Amino acid sequence: MPRKSKPATRAPLLPLPLVERLLSAAMSRGAEFAEVYVERNTSTAAMLDEGAIKSAQSGSVTGIGVRAIRGAQVGYAYSDDLDEPALLRTAQTAALIADGDREPGPVNMSRTPLPTYYQVRTPLASVDVTRKIELLQQADAAARAHDKRIKQVMGGYADQTREILVANTLGHLAEDRQDLCRLSVQCVAFGKKGERRTGFYGGGGRVDFRFFEDFSPAQIGKEAARQAIATLGAVPAPAGPQTVVLAPGWSGILLHEAVGHGLEADFIRKGTSLFAGKLGEKVASELVTVIDDGTVAGGRGSINVDDEGNPGERKVLIENGVLKGYLYDHLNAKLTGQRSTGSGRRQSFRHAPLPRMTNTYLAPGDRTPEEIIGGVAKGLYCRQFGGGQVDISNGNFVFEISEAYLIEKGEITKPVKGAMLIGVGPEALKNVTAVGSDAAHDPGLGTCGKDGQAVPVGVGLPTVRIDNVTVGGTGA
Amino acid sequence: MRPLPMPAGGARGERIETVNLLDACEHLVKLARKAGASEAEAYAERTRDASVRVRDGEVEELQQASSKGIGLRVITGQRLGFSYGTDLSKEGLKKIAETAVALAKGAAKDEANGLPRGRELGAAEPGEYDPAIEEISPEWKLQAAREAEKAARGADPRVRKFDSTGAGDFLSHSAIFSSHGARGEARASYAYVYCSPVAEADGQLQTASWSDTRRKLATLQRPEEVGRIAAQRAARMLGARKAKTQRVPVVFDPQMAASFIAGLSAAVNGLLVHKKSSFLGAQLGKRIASEGVTVVDDATLPHGIGTRPFDGEGVVSRRTAVIEDGVLTSFLYDATTARKADAASTSSASRAWSSLPSIGTSNLYLERGALKPEDIVKGVKNGLYVTAMLGRGADVVTGDYSRGANGIWIENGELTYPVQEVTVSGNLLEMLRGIDAVGDDLDFRASTVAPTIRFSELVVSGA
């Protein structure tokens, strides 16, 4: 029963008797499991360019996705027409994966009690758009004030208030409101002889709008400007194998690409990941402990409940270099005799869930960043990062370094440009030779793509030294 | 294998409705004008998406759905607002109109804001719509996917695992209406088959994928062929190792050449150019690439995947040569950016109902050359043939280029051993000037395509 005292007891996204009828319809041809996912997503965005607010936009999308499973076979259908006949047709289409006829029994649903990992008092959708626009203006002003050579500033603010309801024939019923926001700034610095360098920074998460009182737009604008200016005059990155030191935070994308995707249970079940069948084996240096944690307070990848109705969890994936576990969604857990780790996520009601990461980070070590950098005679210090990508079969991963410097005799010296790191997941992690005590999460900007589905994620890493990493660049 | 039953709601699945979109757009524009917009434009789209995925010859996932949405752009006092939604009821549209008009008040005045009008508007040939794709049955897709999977297994004994194999169809119907004369509808149909096998030997896994998408069912590549090519691409990578760091000639196969061209297309985006943030911004009219390099964006191409009668704001489709025989001849503009840059729209507005128009490409291609791809490889004494890449690569603001690469090493004009875990890097302007061979193997199998190309020298970074 819903608790009376909370305003959260407003009507569910879809009347529960109708949800039950849809589950029955999805089971009507003999499926073993059916699920109804209802989503209402209200989003707002504003864009600043050339010193002015170019546009403000807002919209709302509501729809349902119905899934029926028989064995390893999945039927999926979705609809944004919300009248009952259309919804029943959707459920019947999903049901077609099974080929029998049967009288589905009644479904008795009970709500899963959920903790909350996001402290969002006011839904972001209810915050006046003028306040969102002000953030952009402050960030723009701070970026331009940082240095005269900052000639272009592009700012973006985006938020969403995503309400979901998941119900299935196991009787689970879960509802959650997942607010998410992000403010980001890109700067272009104009140097001599047509040189252009860019900087990018931002922040956000599943946070109250007041987040930006502490993590100020001015600070975001200034940091983006700093990066662009700092890399003016950079020389081409040296090509070939080197020792690299990664600055803390967003560098956690290393884990996301080098190991995270390869531990997702769909690839494991199909045997297409190089980490399949390696449970209990040493896959990384002893210094490496990797955690995927959907319960980080306010984290961009945090979830009270996943998109299949299972609670978000903290999972140790690699402990002191030994592979401990994979990331399971409902289907892949069921088919391999495991339990879901609360990793079933989807972009929207138009997509069937997949096993995905939430916030993935490396546990801190005991070295100071100064010690780590000071110990490198010749190498590369990577301070800011772009995106990355991985091929989960051969384990090849890349990630872009947007701000990097040479390390010479333990000192950070000249900026270099156009660097990219490439490696093979387990080999790179075996070459981790120092882990800092300065654990840090990224500021809340990451979006992960898989099979055409984008979901928000977080990453984290303390300062880390990796030996013998191939650096792509054009320099000698 | 049992036959698949028909989806609910019609003989061949739910028909894509064609009646209401334009009316909904017109109504929404009326509501926006009533709410105070001086200019208003609505864009709506309905899609039907149906696909089958197989594993070991059995259905793994059967998906079918249709969805719709509408977006509204308003301009009031030179300020821009935008809203969208999926509720096309009277109340739903009213809310969209009011939201868009209210949001415009927060945006800055910009005299470049304005909808296209007059002679710019209109419709060219609509592009292919194949009713046969409406009628594709689930059994047909299942059969196609099974054939692709079976052919992949048959092509190489080391192919035993699959990431996924499937087939599907996609139909779209869109409509646009504006207060300033835009009015039109467009339909598109697509059928596709794809296969992503994984080859395994000596503890190494290598994956590759191959797919084919066409607007006309009869021209779709045979599923067996899709599976066979995918398997061969995966199997030939087995045993891949790092190469040494060196400067060598590098050949991109047609898929990788297409992704190079796609990355480059951002550099001719009129907005980036206007903001002096493209490495090609100051090069208009100048030679930027070797002779024989011609890059065209053509929304009117017969059979093109990206062919359309008009762009995302109703401007009549056209062909734009971006690079002609090595000389940079045009940037790409939508109506707003064109006004800002004192240029004309090149009909390059891309559109989805949930977002504002932005500059994009339609059918973007590198014109074919005269050389056989084998001869391009033959001309390399020591170099890399690239068949797969990781990362985004081209940074058109700075002109830097660096991507992870997989491929085959070339020795004395022959493809030899497979290579992985290397990057290829260069400077985009130097790369363009360094294209010294263009193949004749151009196939319009995607919206951005290119034939095999060779760069005279790039940095390959590895061991």
Interface residues (C-beta under 8 A of the other chain):
Chain A: A46 D49 E50 A52 I53 K54 S55 A56 Q57 S58 G59 S60 V61 T62 G63 A72 Q73 V74 G75 Y76 A77 Y78 S79 D80 R89 T90 Q92 T93 L96 I97 D99 V129 T130 I133 K151 Q152 V188 F190 G194 R196 R197 T198 A239 G240 P241 F267 K270 G271 T272 S273 L274 R350 A352 G386 G387 G388 Q389 V390 D391 I392 S393 N394 N396 F397 V398 F399 E400 K417 G418 A419 M420 I422 G423 V424 T470 V471 G472 G473 T474
Chain B: R2 L4 P5 P7 A8 G9 E14 R55 E58 V59 E60 E61 L62 Q63 Q64 A65 S66 S67 K68 G69 G71 L80 G81 F82 S83 Y84 G85 T86 D87 I96 T99 A100 L103 A104 G106 A107 A108 D110 K161 F162 D163 V198 Q204 L205 Q206 T207 M237 A240 K242 T245 K275 K276 S277 F279 A282 S354 S355 L356 A388 L390 G391 R392 D395 V397 T398 G399 D400 Y401 S402 R403 G404 N406 Q420 E421 V422 T423 V424 S425 G426 N427 V459 S461 G462 A463
